[in-house]
Amino acid sequence: MPSRSNVNTLIYDKRVDRASLLRLYEQNTINKVEVVMDGHVVRVDNLIKKSKMTSKNFGAFQKSMDLELKRTYREAFSVSKRSLLDLVSDQTSFAVQNLESGVSKLWRT
């Protein structure tokens, strides 16, 4: 059993550790979305280079650009949604474990 002065340090360390893990998770999600956006930039650049910017071909360019935007939005949404659902699952598990460890001490007596 740790001393009383050490208990505060342990509690603080656990909170800091949890906050740093959440920040790392957030950064990983941001990086995943940035990869999606980088792919979008490359694809838009290719669309612009391949398009013939005449009044006749402008409608086809617009249609291609709309499809690319929809694809990018769908992909970014999917990545962020999965990431947030994973985070919710992790946070729920963390909260349940904390409650269980705290309450189990009361029920043992």
N, CA and C of each residue as an Amber inpcrd file, in Angstrom:
protein
   327
   0.8520000  -1.1880000   0.0000000   0.0000000   0.0000000   0.0000000
   0.8920000   1.2450000   0.0000000   0.6870000   2.1520000  -0.9410000
   1.5150000   3.3520000  -0.9960000   1.1960000   4.3180000   0.1430000
   2.1600000   5.1430000   0.4500000   1.9390000   6.1490000   1.4990000
   0.9540000   7.1970000   0.9910000   0.4190000   8.0060000   1.9330000
  -0.5890000   9.0040000   1.5520000  -0.0440000  10.0400000   0.5720000
   1.1770000  10.4860000   0.7860000   1.7350000  11.4790000  -0.1370000
   1.9290000  10.8730000  -1.5200000   2.1530000   9.5980000  -1.5750000
   2.3640000   8.9140000  -2.8410000   1.0290000   8.6310000  -3.5550000
  -0.0620000   8.5170000  -2.8410000  -1.3670000   8.2650000  -3.4480000
  -1.7500000   9.4250000  -4.3600000  -1.5520000  10.6480000  -3.9140000
  -1.8530000  11.8080000  -4.7520000  -1.0160000  11.7980000  -6.0260000
   0.2290000  11.4320000  -5.8900000   1.1050000  11.3540000  -7.0630000
   0.6140000  10.2830000  -8.0280000   0.2040000   9.1480000  -7.5030000
  -0.3090000   8.0750000  -8.3550000  -1.5770000   8.5070000  -9.0910000
  -2.4830000   9.1600000  -8.3880000  -3.7260000   9.6320000  -9.0100000
  -3.4070000  10.6420000 -10.1150000  -2.5180000  11.5750000  -9.7780000
  -2.1310000  12.5880000 -10.7610000  -1.4670000  11.9350000 -11.9740000
  -0.5810000  10.9890000 -11.7430000   0.1070000  10.3040000 -12.8370000
  -0.8720000   9.5610000 -13.7380000  -1.8810000   8.9370000 -13.1340000
  -2.8840000   8.2290000 -13.9330000  -3.6700000   9.1990000 -14.8130000
  -4.0200000  10.3500000 -14.2640000  -4.7840000  11.3410000 -15.0370000
  -3.9420000  11.9230000 -16.1660000  -2.6790000  12.2060000 -15.8740000
  -1.7960000  12.7490000 -16.9020000  -1.5760000  11.6990000 -17.9990000
  -1.3940000  10.4520000 -17.5810000  -1.2030000   9.3790000 -18.5450000
  -2.4290000   9.2450000 -19.4460000  -3.5970000   9.2900000 -18.8750000
  -4.8400000   9.1650000 -19.6520000  -4.9850000  10.3430000 -20.6090000
  -4.6980000  11.5480000 -20.1190000  -4.8040000  12.7330000 -20.9770000
  -3.8120000  12.6600000 -22.1350000  -2.6090000  12.1730000 -21.8740000
  -1.6230000  12.0700000 -22.9480000  -2.0290000  11.0060000 -23.9650000
  -2.6320000   9.9080000 -23.5070000  -3.1070000   8.8870000 -24.4360000
  -4.2480000   9.4240000 -25.3090000  -5.1350000  10.2070000 -24.7140000
  -6.2260000  10.8060000 -25.4910000  -5.6880000  11.7930000 -26.5210000
  -4.6890000  12.5620000 -26.1230000  -4.0770000  13.5240000 -27.0550000
  -3.3850000  12.7880000 -28.2080000  -2.7170000  11.6930000 -27.9010000
  -2.0720000  10.8870000 -28.9280000  -3.1160000  10.3060000 -29.8810000
  -4.2260000   9.8410000 -29.3440000  -5.3120000   9.2970000 -30.1560000
  -5.8790000  10.3800000 -31.0760000  -6.0620000  11.5740000 -30.5210000
  -6.5690000  12.7030000 -31.3070000  -5.6100000  13.0240000 -32.4540000
  -4.3160000  13.0450000 -32.1620000  -3.3340000  13.3550000 -33.1920000
  -3.3140000  12.2890000 -34.2800000  -3.4670000  11.0260000 -33.9020000
  -3.5220000   9.9570000 -34.8940000  -4.7300000  10.1050000 -35.8050000
  -5.8630000  10.5100000 -35.2470000  -7.0650000  10.7360000 -36.0490000
  -6.8570000  11.8960000 -37.0170000  -6.2580000  12.9570000 -36.5180000
  -5.9640000  14.1100000 -37.3820000  -5.0480000  13.6850000 -38.5230000
  -4.0480000  12.8850000 -38.2210000  -3.1320000  12.4130000 -39.2590000
  -3.8420000  11.5730000 -40.3140000  -4.7900000  10.7360000 -39.8830000
  -5.5490000   9.9180000 -40.8310000  -6.3840000  10.7920000 -41.7640000
  -7.0140000  11.8220000 -41.2060000  -7.8250000  12.7180000 -42.0330000
  -6.9230000  13.5230000 -42.9780000  -5.7340000  13.9050000 -42.5010000
  -4.8020000  14.6240000 -43.3660000  -4.3500000  13.7620000 -44.5480000
  -4.1980000  12.4620000 -44.3360000  -3.8510000  11.5580000 -45.4370000
  -4.9740000  11.5510000 -46.4740000  -6.2050000  11.5260000 -46.0090000
  -7.3490000  11.5750000 -46.9240000  -7.3240000  12.8840000 -47.7150000
  -7.0560000  13.9830000 -47.0290000  -7.0350000  15.2870000 -47.6950000
  -5.8560000  15.4000000 -48.6650000  -4.7170000  14.8200000 -48.3140000
  -3.5670000  14.8320000 -49.2320000  -3.8900000  14.0790000 -50.5190000
  -4.5730000  12.9420000 -50.3740000  -5.0020000  12.1960000 -51.5580000
  -5.9530000  13.0130000 -52.4130000  -6.8270000  13.7570000 -51.7490000
  -7.7760000  14.6220000 -52.4540000  -7.0300000  15.6860000 -53.2610000
  -6.0250000  16.2850000 -52.6520000  -5.2540000  17.3270000 -53.3460000
  -4.5960000  16.7580000 -54.6020000  -4.0270000  15.5760000 -54.4940000
  -3.3830000  14.9420000 -55.6470000  -4.4080000  14.6440000 -56.7360000
  -5.5560000  14.1070000 -56.3480000  -6.5790000  13.7680000 -57.3460000
  -7.1460000  15.0210000 -58.0190000  -7.3550000  16.0990000 -57.2600000
  -7.8520000  17.3460000 -57.8520000  -6.8090000  17.9250000 -58.7980000
  -5.5580000  17.8650000 -58.4050000  -4.4880000  18.3520000 -59.2670000
  -4.4740000  17.5800000 -60.5850000  -4.6320000  16.2630000 -60.5050000
  -4.6760000  15.4480000 -61.7250000  -5.8990000  15.7840000 -62.5760000
  -7.0360000  16.0110000 -61.9270000  -8.2400000  16.3970000 -62.6760000
  -8.0210000  17.7070000 -63.4280000  -7.4090000  18.6600000 -62.7710000
  -7.1760000  19.9640000 -63.3960000  -6.1990000  19.8210000 -64.5680000
  -5.1270000  19.0330000 -64.3650000  -4.1350000  18.8550000 -65.4310000
  -4.7160000  18.1380000 -66.6400000  -5.5870000  17.1470000 -66.3970000
  -6.1400000  16.3580000 -67.4960000  -7.3120000  17.0420000 -68.2000000
  -7.9230000  18.0030000 -67.5330000  -9.1170000  18.6230000 -68.1180000
  -8.7360000  19.6120000 -69.2070000  -9.6030000  19.7030000 -70.1680000
  -9.4670000  20.7070000 -71.2220000 -10.4240000  21.8300000 -70.8300000
  -9.8890000  22.9210000 -70.3770000 -10.7280000  24.0020000 -69.8620000
 -11.3590000  24.8170000 -70.9860000 -12.2290000  24.1610000 -71.7030000
 -13.0220000  24.8560000 -72.7130000 -14.4650000  24.8570000 -72.2440000
 -15.2530000  25.6830000 -72.8510000 -16.6620000  25.7550000 -72.4410000
 -17.3780000  24.4370000 -72.7070000 -16.9360000  23.6940000 -73.6940000
 -17.5490000  22.4110000 -74.0330000 -17.2450000  21.3570000 -72.9650000
 -16.0250000  21.3480000 -72.4430000 -15.5970000  20.3300000 -71.4870000
 -15.7670000  20.7470000 -70.0270000 -16.1950000  21.9670000 -69.8020000
 -16.2940000  22.4500000 -68.4240000 -17.3430000  21.6750000 -67.6230000
 -18.4290000  21.2930000 -68.2460000 -19.4710000  20.5160000 -67.5580000
 -18.9490000  19.1710000 -67.0940000 -18.1510000  18.5130000 -67.9360000
 -17.5620000  17.2270000 -67.5530000 -16.5700000  17.4180000 -66.4060000
 -15.8270000  18.5060000 -66.4420000 -14.8810000  18.8060000 -65.3560000
 -15.6330000  19.0220000 -64.0450000 -16.7100000  19.7740000 -64.1040000
 -17.5150000  20.0140000 -62.9020000 -18.0550000  18.7020000 -62.3350000
 -18.5340000  17.8350000 -63.2040000 -19.0740000  16.5470000 -62.7690000
 -17.9750000  15.7070000 -62.1060000 -16.7980000  15.6790000 -62.7160000
 -15.6650000  14.9460000 -62.1410000 -15.2770000  15.5250000 -60.7870000
 -15.2850000  16.8510000 -60.6990000 -14.9240000  17.5110000 -59.4360000
 -15.9620000  17.2170000 -58.3590000 -17.2350000  17.2250000 -58.7240000
 -18.2880000  16.8910000 -57.7590000 -18.1250000  15.4760000 -57.2270000
 -17.8320000  14.5370000 -58.1250000 -17.6180000  13.1530000 -57.7010000
 -16.4110000  13.0380000 -56.7660000 -15.3610000  13.7660000 -57.0780000
 -14.1630000  13.7470000 -56.2330000 -14.4620000  14.3260000 -54.8520000
 -15.2080000  15.4130000 -54.8110000 -15.5560000  16.0170000 -53.5170000
 -16.4130000  15.0700000 -52.6890000 -17.4000000  14.4440000 -53.3340000
 -18.2420000  13.4850000 -52.6100000 -17.4150000  12.3300000 -52.0690000
 -16.4950000  11.8410000 -52.8810000 -15.6300000  10.7420000 -52.4530000
 -14.7880000  11.1620000 -51.2420000 -14.2110000  12.3450000 -51.3150000
 -13.3590000  12.8270000 -50.2240000 -14.1690000  13.0330000 -48.9520000
 -15.3430000  13.6560000 -49.0740000 -16.1880000  13.8710000 -47.8900000
 -16.5920000  12.5470000 -47.2570000 -16.9630000  11.5920000 -48.1020000
 -17.3770000  10.2780000 -47.6070000 -16.2150000   9.5800000 -46.8870000
 -15.0360000   9.6460000 -47.4870000 -13.8610000   8.9950000 -46.8980000
 -13.4520000   9.6530000 -45.5860000 -13.4360000  10.9860000 -45.5480000
 -13.0760000  11.7010000 -44.3190000 -14.1000000  11.4350000 -43.2180000
 -15.3730000  11.4110000 -43.5920000 -16.4250000  11.1150000 -42.6230000
 -16.2550000   9.7080000 -42.0590000 -15.9780000   8.7570000 -42.9280000
 -15.8140000   7.3650000 -42.5070000 -14.6410000   7.2130000 -41.5450000
 -13.5210000   7.8490000 -41.8770000 -12.3350000   7.7680000 -41.0140000
 -12.6170000   8.3870000 -39.6450000 -13.2020000   9.5750000 -39.6370000
 -13.4530000  10.2450000 -38.3600000 -14.5430000   9.5350000 -37.5600000
 -15.5410000   8.9860000 -38.2430000 -16.6110000   8.2660000 -37.5460000
 -16.0600000   7.0240000 -36.8580000 -15.2770000   6.2310000 -37.5950000
 -14.6830000   5.0240000 -36.9960000 -13.7960000   5.3880000 -35.8150000
 -13.0410000   6.4490000 -35.9800000 -12.1390000   6.8820000 -34.9160000
 -12.9190000   7.3090000 -33.6720000 -13.9790000   8.0590000 -33.8730000
 -14.7860000   8.5100000 -32.7320000 -15.5080000   7.3410000 -32.0630000
 -15.9810000   6.3900000 -32.8560000 -16.6350000   5.2200000 -32.2650000
 -15.6400000   4.3890000 -31.4560000 -14.4210000   4.2610000 -31.9520000
 -13.3790000   3.5650000 -31.1870000 -13.0830000   4.3010000 -29.8840000
 -13.0410000   5.6300000 -29.9610000 -12.7780000   6.4300000 -28.7600000
 -13.9060000   6.2810000 -27.7430000 -15.1500000   6.2950000 -28.2080000
 -16.2910000   6.1120000 -27.3050000 -16.2090000   4.7560000 -26.6230000
 -15.8810000   3.7460000 -27.3850000 -15.7530000   2.4040000 -26.8210000
 -14.6520000   2.3600000 -25.7660000 -13.5220000   2.9650000 -26.0740000
 -12.4080000   2.9920000 -25.1320000 -12.7510000   3.7830000 -23.8710000
 -13.3830000   4.9390000 -24.0480000 -13.7540000   5.7660000 -22.8990000
 -14.7840000   5.0580000 -22.0130000 -15.7270000   4.3890000 -22.6410000
 -16.7430000   3.6460000 -21.8840000 -16.0980000   2.5310000 -21.0780000
 -15.2080000   1.8070000 -21.7190000 -14.4950000   0.7280000 -21.0360000
 -13.6680000   1.2710000 -19.8700000 -13.0020000   2.3830000 -20.1030000
 -12.1880000   3.0100000 -19.0520000 -13.0600000   3.4310000 -17.8650000
 -14.1980000   4.0510000 -18.1620000 -15.0990000   4.4990000 -17.0920000
 -15.6620000   3.3090000 -16.3160000 -16.0570000   2.2600000 -17.0210000
 -16.6070000   1.0760000 -16.3540000 -15.5550000   0.4310000 -15.4620000
 -14.3360000   0.3410000 -15.9490000 -13.2600000  -0.2460000 -15.1390000
 -13.0130000   0.5740000 -13.8770000 -13.0220000   1.8990000 -14.0130000
 -12.8260000   2.7580000 -12.8380000 -13.9640000   2.6070000 -11.8410000
 -15.1990000   2.5800000 -12.3390000 -16.3410000   2.4030000 -11.4510000
 -16.3080000   1.0390000 -10.7720000 -15.9910000   0.0290000 -11.5510000
 -15.9490000  -1.3220000 -11.0180000 -14.8870000  -1.4630000  -9.9380000
 -13.7230000  -0.8830000 -10.1620000 -12.6690000  -0.9890000  -9.1510000
 -13.0190000  -0.1870000  -7.9020000 -13.6900000   0.9460000  -8.0580000
 -14.0840000   1.7450000  -6.9030000 -15.2290000   1.1460000  -6.1230000
 -16.2330000   0.6650000  -6.8210000 -17.4220000   0.1110000  -6.1750000
 -17.1380000  -1.2730000  -5.5920000 -16.2640000  -2.0260000  -6.2430000
 -15.9870000  -3.3770000  -5.7510000 -15.3940000  -3.3500000  -4.3440000
 -14.6450000  -2.2940000  -4.0330000 -14.0820000  -2.1630000  -2.6900000
 -15.1980000  -1.9650000  -1.6620000 -16.2610000  -1.2560000  -2.0480000
 -17.3750000  -1.0430000  -1.1240000 -18.1700000  -2.3200000  -0.9130000
 -18.3730000  -3.0880000  -1.9600000 -19.1890000  -4.2990000  -1.8510000
 -18.4700000  -5.4400000  -1.1330000 -17.1570000  -5.3780000  -1.0860000
 -16.4100000  -6.4250000  -0.3950000 -16.5900000  -6.3740000   1.1130000
 -16.8780000  -5.1970000   1.6420000 -16.9930000  -5.0740000   3.1040000
 -18.3070000  -5.5610000   3.6290000
